[in-house]
Amino acid sequence: GNSVTQMEGPVTLSEEAFLTINCTYTATGYPSLFWYVQYPGEGLQLLLKATKADDKGSNKGFEATYRKETTSFHLEKGSVQVSDSAVYFCALRGGADGLTFGKGTHLIIQP
Amino acid sequence: NAGVTQTPKFQVLKTGQSMTLQCAQDMNHEYMSWYRQDPGMGLRLIHYSVGAGITDQGEVPNGYNVSRSTTEDFPLRLLSAAPSQTSVYFCASSSSRDRVNEQFFGPGTRLTVL
């Protein structure tokens, strides 16, 4: 079956630091890959997505590239802000049976 | 455009009680789904629907029922609540079952079973 593995954290960084959150997956076929973000007390919001190999998703300064050869979709941002503090979920979708999520990475940005 | 709405926001039940979590979307989405979120577990799929009148089980369906009589609504029923069902429940929808479509999430229902 499908599975997603991501670093769980918490990850604590200083403002303006470079961010990488690792995500690897196992799937049959050709899934789409997603990063969702959850702020405290809220639902999940789509951050970015990629639907085929070598696609790069980007949004709000965050980027991730769909690497089929390494089955990875690592999230990066060049300079984080305090407002980026949240829980980040890597997920894949292979078809009708919904999203398969990683366990989430709690990111804390200190001023 | 309200997106995906869920009610109630919070609920406390006693073991053995039943209840329905409501979910509605106003985006004319074909696909709807329910997830539960538990600490350290991420989100896990409970049930999903690819259209009105069609439902199917996800990863953790035991203890839950669903039905889809309209495109807009997808209620989740707990038949006899157990403490193991204490969780945060999220409803989500997408335009179709196609893998390229992102899912839009509601704000969640926090359920405690005593």
Contacts between the chains, C-beta under 8 A, distances in Angstrom:
chain1	res1	chain2	res2	distance
A	4	B	42	7.9
A	8	B	40	7.6
A	30	B	99	7.8
A	31	B	99	6.1
A	32	B	99	4.7
A	32	B	100	5.2
A	34	B	102	6.3
A	36	B	105	7.8
A	42	B	107	6.4
A	42	B	108	7.7
A	43	B	4	7.9
A	43	B	90	6.0
A	43	B	105	4.1
A	43	B	106	5.6
A	43	B	107	4.7
A	43	B	108	5.3
A	44	B	43	7.6
A	44	B	90	6.9
A	44	B	92	7.9
A	44	B	105	4.4
A	45	B	105	7.3
A	46	B	102	4.8
A	46	B	103	7.9
A	46	B	104	7.6
A	49	B	102	5.7
A	51	B	99	7.4
A	51	B	100	4.5
A	89	B	42	6.5
A	89	B	43	7.1
A	93	B	99	4.7
A	93	B	101	7.9
A	93	B	103	7.8
A	94	B	99	5.8
A	95	B	97	6.6
A	95	B	98	7.9
A	95	B	99	5.3
A	96	B	31	7.6
A	96	B	48	7.3
A	96	B	50	5.7
A	96	B	56	7.7
A	96	B	97	3.9
A	97	B	45	6.9
A	97	B	48	6.6
A	97	B	56	7.4
A	97	B	58	6.6
A	98	B	33	4.9
A	98	B	35	7.7
A	98	B	45	4.3
A	98	B	48	5.2
A	98	B	58	6.0
A	98	B	92	8.0
A	98	B	103	7.5
A	99	B	33	8.0
A	99	B	35	7.8
A	99	B	43	7.3
A	99	B	45	7.1
A	99	B	92	7.8
A	99	B	103	6.1
A	100	B	45	7.9
A	101	B	35	8.0
A	101	B	42	3.9
A	101	B	43	4.6
A	101	B	44	7.5
A	102	B	42	5.7
A	103	B	40	6.0
A	103	B	41	6.4
A	103	B	42	4.4
A	104	B	42	5.6
